């Protein structure tokens, strides 16, 4: 086990998490921005107005991208579990 191997393993796991989280957070962020712009233009100051559309966008993204996200997460778990003997030095 070398430091480079551990860094590569950590880097792969980190970027997978960033990619999976950004798939959910970015559409929600964009929907919140659209709703905030609408609220500013119409002077509607209701805090709960953005909740339902953002929730629906998150559910839609998970329905569409869910299988791909599970595949990526499974690939990383397989890589990590296959690397256990290397990490402990067997």
C-alpha positions, 0 to 999 in steps of 0.5 A, a space after each residue: 500500500 503506497 500513499 499514491 494508491 490511497 490518494 487515488 482511492 480517496 480521489 475516486 470516492 470523493 469525485 463520485 460523491 461530488 458527482 452524485 450530489 451535484 446531480 441532485 443539488 444543481 437542478 434544485 438550486 436552479 429551480 430555487 433560483 427560478 422561483 426566487 426570481 418569480 417571487 421577486 418580480 411579483 413581490 410574493 414573499 411566501 417562503 413555502 412556495 419554492 418547497 414543492 417545485 424543488 421537491 418535485 424536481 429532486 424526485 424527477 432527477 432521482 427517477 431519471 438518473 437513479 439507475 446511473 447513480 446506483 451503478 456509479 456508487 456500486 462501481 466505487 464500492 466494488 473498487 473499495 472492497 476489491 482494494 481491501 487486501 491491498 490496503 491491509 497488505 495481504 
